[in-house]
Amino acid sequence: MKSNITLKLDAALLREIRILAAEEGTSISAMLAARLEQILRERKSYDRSRRRALARLREGMNLSWTPPRSRDELYER
């Protein structure tokens, strides 16, 4: 189900958007709907990636590193 919304746009902006929509062979409504859907997809993708990255940070990484037992071992070459 689709719902209607009302936008208030500057007359010059509206004129340019109408021209752009006509050049692309679409309507202003379809252009706005497509762009809003794209914004939501990008946001969801970002949020998913962020959650995965934070989970990896919480888990940490096993670098298989052990600290040297003494200062002498640290500077041994």
C-alpha positions as CSV (number, residue, x, y, z in Angstrom):
1,M,0.0,0.0,0.0
2,K,1.3,3.4,-0.9
3,S,0.6,6.7,0.9
4,N,0.8,10.2,-0.3
5,I,3.0,12.9,1.2
6,T,3.2,16.7,0.6
7,L,6.5,18.5,0.0
8,K,7.2,22.2,0.0
9,L,9.9,23.0,-2.5
10,D,11.2,26.2,-3.9
11,A,9.7,26.9,-7.4
12,A,13.1,27.0,-9.1
13,L,14.1,23.7,-7.5
14,L,10.8,22.1,-8.5
15,R,11.2,23.3,-12.1
16,E,14.7,21.8,-12.3
17,I,13.5,18.5,-10.8
18,R,10.7,18.3,-13.3
19,I,13.2,18.7,-16.1
20,L,15.5,16.1,-14.6
21,A,12.6,13.6,-14.2
22,A,11.5,14.2,-17.8
23,E,15.0,13.7,-19.1
24,E,15.2,10.4,-17.2
25,G,11.7,9.4,-18.4
26,T,10.4,9.0,-14.8
27,S,8.3,10.9,-12.4
28,I,9.4,13.0,-9.4
29,S,7.6,10.6,-7.2
30,A,9.5,7.6,-8.6
31,M,12.8,9.5,-8.4
32,L,12.2,10.3,-4.7
33,A,11.0,6.8,-3.9
34,A,14.1,5.3,-5.5
35,R,16.5,7.7,-3.7
36,L,14.8,7.1,-0.3
37,E,15.0,3.3,-0.8
38,Q,18.7,3.7,-1.7
39,I,19.4,5.8,1.5
40,L,17.7,3.1,3.6
41,R,19.7,0.3,2.0
42,E,22.9,2.1,2.5
43,R,22.0,2.8,6.1
44,K,21.1,-0.8,6.8
45,S,24.3,-2.0,5.1
46,Y,26.4,0.5,7.2
47,D,24.7,-0.6,10.4
48,R,25.2,-4.3,9.6
49,S,28.9,-3.7,8.8
50,R,29.3,-1.6,11.9
51,R,27.8,-4.3,14.1
52,R,30.1,-7.0,12.6
53,A,33.2,-4.8,13.0
54,L,32.3,-4.1,16.7
55,A,31.7,-7.8,17.3
56,R,35.2,-8.6,15.9
57,L,36.8,-5.9,18.0
58,R,35.1,-7.3,21.1
59,E,36.3,-10.8,20.3
60,G,39.8,-9.6,19.7
61,M,42.5,-11.3,17.6
62,N,44.9,-14.0,18.6
63,L,48.3,-12.7,17.4
64,S,50.1,-15.6,19.1
65,W,52.5,-13.2,20.7
66,T,54.1,-13.8,24.1
67,P,56.0,-11.1,25.8
68,P,59.8,-11.7,26.3
69,R,60.7,-13.0,29.7
70,S,63.3,-10.4,30.4
71,R,64.8,-7.2,29.2
72,D,67.8,-9.1,27.9
73,E,65.7,-11.3,25.7
74,L,63.9,-8.2,24.4
75,Y,67.2,-6.7,23.0
76,E,68.7,-10.0,21.9
77,R,69.2,-10.0,18.2
